[in-house]
Amino acid sequence: MFVSVTRLHLKEKRKLPVFIWHTGKSFSQSRKAEGLLYSSFDKEGWDTYWTLTVWENKNSMKEYRNKGNHLKAMKVSRNIADELESINWEADNKPSWDECKERLHNKFGRK
């Protein structure tokens, strides 16, 4: 399995509607994505959002990531977020949210 975790921090509250719009469109695309095994969303306050997706393999994730609504959302995210972080790894099992957050925070030097 291939695990992908992302964290996005919005610049300001007025960016939230654009974020919600693109998140909904990306979620709709993901429900049809080949190779998606698991998908989850988490938030911290109004401004920090996490995604956790588990794929059959890295190529399945790239197919989803690099086209359609998700590609549009990635382009928009540069204008609405002041922090964009991600981490990927191969795994035998679906990780917990605690593990995902710890791995990403460690990658970016936070505890």
MARLUMMAR-898111 format. One record per residue (C-alpha): residue number from 1; residue in one letter; x, y negated, z negated. Coordinates in pm, 1 decimal. Each point is the difference from the previous one (the first is absolute). Layout:
REM residues N
+-----+--------+----------+----------+----------+
! num ! residu !        X !        Y !        Z !
+-----+--------+----------+----------+----------+
! NUM !      A !        X !        Y !        Z !
...
+-----+--------+----------+----------+----------+
This chain:
REM residues 111
+-----+--------+----------+----------+----------+
! num ! residu !        X !        Y !        Z !
+-----+--------+----------+----------+----------+
!   1 !      M !      0.0 !      0.0 !      0.0 !
!   2 !      F !    104.4 !   -357.9 !     63.5 !
!   3 !      V !    -89.5 !   -260.9 !   -262.9 !
!   4 !      S !    -34.3 !   -371.3 !     71.9 !
!   5 !      V !    -55.0 !   -261.4 !   -270.3 !
!   6 !      T !    -44.7 !   -371.3 !     59.2 !
!   7 !      R !    -37.0 !   -303.3 !   -225.7 !
!   8 !      L !   -123.5 !   -339.7 !    117.2 !
!   9 !      H !    -20.0 !   -318.4 !   -207.8 !
!  10 !      L !   -220.7 !   -274.8 !    142.7 !
!  11 !      K !    135.8 !   -355.2 !     20.8 !
!  12 !      E !   -321.5 !   -158.4 !   -124.4 !
!  13 !      K !   -364.7 !     74.3 !    -69.2 !
!  14 !      R !   -125.7 !   -154.5 !    324.3 !
!  15 !      K !    185.0 !    276.2 !    191.8 !
!  16 !      L !   -217.9 !    267.9 !   -162.9 !
!  17 !      P !   -283.8 !      3.4 !    260.7 !
!  18 !      V !    248.0 !     56.5 !    285.4 !
!  19 !      F !    165.1 !    277.2 !   -199.9 !
!  20 !      I !   -334.6 !    168.3 !    -73.0 !
!  21 !      W !   -103.1 !    -18.1 !    365.7 !
!  22 !      H !    318.0 !    162.3 !    127.5 !
!  23 !      T !      5.4 !    256.7 !   -279.8 !
!  24 !      G !   -349.8 !    113.7 !     96.0 !
!  25 !      K !     93.6 !     29.6 !    366.3 !
!  26 !      S !    317.5 !    192.6 !    -85.0 !
!  27 !      F !   -192.8 !    230.8 !   -232.5 !
!  28 !      S !   -247.3 !     78.7 !    279.2 !
!  29 !      Q !    290.2 !     83.0 !    229.5 !
!  30 !      S !    161.6 !    221.7 !   -263.7 !
!  31 !      R !   -313.8 !    210.4 !    -42.3 !
!  32 !      K !     45.9 !    111.0 !    361.9 !
!  33 !      A !    379.4 !     34.4 !    -13.8 !
!  34 !      E !    137.3 !    338.4 !     85.2 !
!  35 !      G !    223.3 !    146.1 !   -267.6 !
!  36 !      L !   -128.6 !   -205.7 !   -292.9 !
!  37 !      L !    -33.3 !    226.6 !   -304.2 !
!  38 !      Y !    -73.5 !   -255.1 !   -273.9 !
!  39 !      S !    -54.9 !   -372.8 !    -35.0 !
!  40 !      S !    -40.0 !   -218.1 !   -307.7 !
!  41 !      F !    -11.7 !   -369.8 !    -83.5 !
!  42 !      D !     83.9 !   -177.3 !   -325.7 !
!  43 !      K !     14.8 !   -360.6 !   -113.3 !
!  44 !      E !    149.9 !   -210.5 !   -275.1 !
!  45 !      G !   -202.1 !   -312.9 !    -62.2 !
!  46 !      W !   -134.3 !   -186.3 !    301.4 !
!  47 !      D !    336.0 !    -39.4 !    174.0 !
!  48 !      T !    191.5 !    331.2 !      8.2 !
!  49 !      Y !   -111.1 !    300.7 !    205.9 !
!  50 !      W !    145.7 !    347.5 !     40.3 !
!  51 !      T !    -57.1 !    277.2 !    251.5 !
!  52 !      L !     96.8 !    363.2 !    -29.6 !
!  53 !      T !    -30.4 !    226.4 !    300.9 !
!  54 !      V !    110.1 !    358.6 !     42.2 !
!  55 !      W !     52.9 !    133.4 !    350.5 !
!  56 !      E !     72.5 !    335.9 !    154.9 !
!  57 !      N !    325.9 !   -146.3 !    129.3 !
!  58 !      K !    183.4 !   -324.4 !     74.1 !
!  59 !      N !   -113.3 !     -8.0 !    362.9 !
!  60 !      S !   -367.2 !      1.3 !   -104.0 !
!  61 !      M !     62.1 !   -300.3 !   -223.0 !
!  62 !      K !    183.6 !   -186.0 !    277.2 !
!  63 !      E !   -281.7 !     67.1 !    247.9 !
!  64 !      Y !   -245.7 !   -165.3 !   -237.2 !
!  65 !      R !    232.5 !   -280.4 !   -109.9 !
!  66 !      N !    103.0 !   -114.3 !    346.1 !
!  67 !      K !   -334.9 !    -53.4 !    171.3 !
!  68 !      G !   -348.0 !   -142.3 !    -23.7 !
!  69 !      N !   -139.1 !   -180.6 !   -299.7 !
!  70 !      H !    285.8 !     95.8 !   -228.6 !
!  71 !      L !    256.5 !   -155.3 !    233.5 !
!  72 !      K !   -208.9 !   -319.9 !      7.8 !
!  73 !      A !    -20.1 !      3.8 !   -380.9 !
!  74 !      M !    377.9 !     35.0 !    -30.0 !
!  75 !      K !     48.6 !   -304.6 !    220.9 !
!  76 !      V !   -250.8 !   -205.9 !   -201.3 !
!  77 !      S !    149.6 !    110.9 !   -331.7 !
!  78 !      R !    311.4 !   -205.5 !     64.3 !
!  79 !      N !   -215.8 !   -314.0 !    -15.6 !
!  80 !      I !   -214.6 !     89.3 !   -299.6 !
!  81 !      A !    250.7 !    172.0 !   -230.7 !
!  82 !      D !    313.7 !   -119.0 !   -172.4 !
!  83 !      E !    108.0 !    352.8 !    -93.3 !
!  84 !      L !    -22.8 !    306.8 !    225.4 !
!  85 !      E !    163.8 !    316.8 !   -121.3 !
!  86 !      S !    -10.1 !    364.1 !    101.4 !
!  87 !      I !    163.7 !    330.6 !    -71.5 !
!  88 !      N !    -26.4 !    339.7 !    171.0 !
!  89 !      W !    116.4 !    348.2 !    -86.9 !
!  90 !      E !    -53.7 !    367.8 !     69.1 !
!  91 !      A !   -187.8 !    188.5 !   -273.7 !
!  92 !      D !   -142.1 !    342.2 !    -74.7 !
!  93 !      N !   -299.2 !   -140.6 !   -190.9 !
!  94 !      K !   -210.3 !   -314.3 !     -9.6 !
!  95 !      P !    170.2 !   -238.3 !   -245.5 !
!  96 !      S !   -175.7 !   -179.4 !   -284.1 !
!  97 !      W !    -48.3 !   -375.0 !      9.7 !
!  98 !      D !    246.2 !    -30.0 !   -288.9 !
!  99 !      E !    269.1 !    178.4 !    201.7 !
! 100 !      C !    -70.3 !   -213.1 !    307.0 !
! 101 !      K !     22.6 !   -327.5 !   -188.8 !
! 102 !      E !    312.5 !    107.4 !   -184.2 !
! 103 !      R !    174.6 !     97.8 !    325.1 !
! 104 !      L !    -88.8 !   -327.8 !    170.5 !
! 105 !      H !     94.0 !   -213.7 !   -300.5 !
! 106 !      N !    332.4 !    183.8 !    -27.6 !
! 107 !      K !     70.2 !    -54.6 !    369.3 !
! 108 !      F !    -48.7 !   -375.3 !    -45.0 !
! 109 !      G !    191.2 !    -23.1 !   -328.4 !
! 110 !      R !   -292.7 !    -33.6 !   -239.1 !
! 111 !      K !    -77.6 !    212.6 !   -302.6 !
+-----+--------+----------+----------+----------+
